Amino acid sequence: MASATLAPPAEVLRLDSLSWAVGAVTIVDGVDLAVTEGQFLALIGPNGAGKTSLFNLVSGVTRPTGGSIRLDGRAVDRLPPHRRARLGIGRTFQSSSVFPTMTVAEHVELAARSAGARRVTGTDVRGVLERVRLGHRAGEESGGLSHGDKRKLELAMLLAPTVAGRGPRLMLLDEPMAGVAAEEVGELGEVIRSLHRDEGRTLLMVEHHMDVVLDLAERIVVLNHGTLLADGTPEAVMADPEVQRAYLGEEI
Ligand SMILES: Nc1ncnc2c1ncn2[C@@H]1O[C@H](COP(=O)(O)OP(=O)(O)OP(=O)(O)O)[C@@H](O)[C@H]1O
């Protein structure tokens, strides 16, 4: 049987020796990381390890003091956050970023327009909301949503550029389960899983809930004191004695 040669998946994100220092303190220290299209990575590490700082570097909130960041092969480390967002780096934040008096649908419409969509129909908006299981809340003010539903709305806003013909190339999720009630975690997890499994999105997620990490991620990267301590399958990483040592005294 003739074997077809499959092209390797494209590299979406590449960090080379990425560093960030504030004065004499190095917070992100020479991180090398390559993420290929369609991968779902969890970035974990003890408190203060540098996870949010790494997200800030990738999304453009801060500039690296060393190394480089490439998105789809293109150096982005000198671009401001809005240019990186335009190129497809989407990010959610630990604290919710929805406007209470705007409706759920208005958020998606606004996000689609700011991504360049000239015409945004109700069907477009409904389509995006259904992908995060929020179609039935379209007309409601966002202030009345539960934390879990606010998180889904933030995901919908990251997906809204698909209305303009371009979806996020890389989705950075910063503690999506923070503040979410226990009974909503399962459904939010399913929404996040579907972004990966059904849409083939590339996801990098910081999350402290290890059960969520183990349930969703196919690869785990561990950061400790700003350096990469481990990178591999959930099984391999969790069995790594160095990882267990880094978490000594913390729940893993
Ligand atoms: N702007 C800043 N100036 C100085 N130090 C900072 C700055 N931002 C972060 N740090 C320090 O860098 C370290 C890493 O912080 P960061 O928030 O990236 O860690 P983290 O892994 O996201 O932690 P957590 O899990 O608690 O959210 C911490 O010691 C923090 O105090």
The ligand as an SDF file (V2000), in Angstrom:
LIG
                    3D

 31 33  0  0  0  0  0  0  0  0999 V2000
    5.2260   44.0390   37.0260 N   0  0  0  0  0  0  0  0  0  0  0  0
    5.8880   43.3000   37.9140 C   0  0  0  0  0  0  0  0  0  0  0  0
    6.9130   43.8150   38.5900 N   0  0  0  0  0  0  0  0  0  0  0  0
    7.6120   43.0730   39.4710 C   0  0  0  0  0  0  0  0  0  0  0  0
    7.3430   41.7840   39.7520 N   0  0  0  0  0  0  0  0  0  0  0  0
    6.3360   41.2220   39.1080 C   0  0  0  0  0  0  0  0  0  0  0  0
    5.5500   41.9190   38.1470 C   0  0  0  0  0  0  0  0  0  0  0  0
    4.6020   41.0760   37.6490 N   0  0  0  0  0  0  0  0  0  0  0  0
    4.7970   39.9020   38.2910 C   0  0  0  0  0  0  0  0  0  0  0  0
    5.8250   39.9890   39.1520 N   0  0  0  0  0  0  0  0  0  0  0  0
    6.3390   38.8910   39.9990 C   0  0  0  0  0  0  0  0  0  0  0  0
    6.6930   37.8400   39.1260 O   0  0  0  0  0  0  0  0  0  0  0  0
    6.4230   36.5780   39.7280 C   0  0  0  0  0  0  0  0  0  0  0  0
    5.5510   35.7710   38.7970 C   0  0  0  0  0  0  0  0  0  0  0  0
    4.2360   36.3310   38.7830 O   0  0  0  0  0  0  0  0  0  0  0  0
    3.0770   35.7210   37.8900 P   0  0  0  0  0  0  0  0  0  0  0  0
    1.8260   36.4710   38.2350 O   0  0  0  0  0  0  0  0  0  0  0  0
    3.4910   35.6850   36.4730 O   0  0  0  0  0  0  0  0  0  0  0  0
    3.0050   34.2330   38.4630 O   0  0  0  0  0  0  0  0  0  0  0  0
    1.8920   33.1380   38.2590 P   0  0  0  0  0  0  0  0  0  0  0  0
    2.5970   31.8620   37.9690 O   0  0  0  0  0  0  0  0  0  0  0  0
    0.8860   33.5950   37.2590 O   0  0  0  0  0  0  0  0  0  0  0  0
    1.2560   33.0900   39.7080 O   0  0  0  0  0  0  0  0  0  0  0  0
   -0.2240   32.6960   40.2070 P   0  0  0  0  0  0  0  0  0  0  0  0
   -0.3750   31.2260   39.9680 O   0  0  0  0  0  0  0  0  0  0  0  0
   -0.1930   33.0260   41.6580 O   0  0  0  0  0  0  0  0  0  0  0  0
   -1.2150   33.5370   39.4190 O   0  0  0  0  0  0  0  0  0  0  0  0
    5.7940   36.8700   41.0780 C   0  0  0  0  0  0  0  0  0  0  0  0
    6.7960   36.7750   42.0530 O   0  0  0  0  0  0  0  0  0  0  0  0
    5.3030   38.2940   40.9390 C   0  0  0  0  0  0  0  0  0  0  0  0
    5.3000   38.9660   42.1820 O   0  0  0  0  0  0  0  0  0  0  0  0
  1  2  1  0
  2  3  1  0
  2  7  2  0
  3  4  2  0
  4  5  1  0
  5  6  2  0
  6  7  1  0
  6 10  1  0
  7  8  1  0
  8  9  2  0
  9 10  1  0
 10 11  1  0
 11 12  1  0
 11 30  1  0
 12 13  1  0
 13 14  1  0
 13 28  1  0
 14 15  1  0
 15 16  1  0
 16 17  2  0
 16 18  1  0
 16 19  1  0
 19 20  1  0
 20 21  2  0
 20 22  1  0
 20 23  1  0
 23 24  1  0
 24 25  2  0
 24 26  1  0
 24 27  1  0
 28 29  1  0
 28 30  1  0
 30 31  1  0
M  END
$$$$
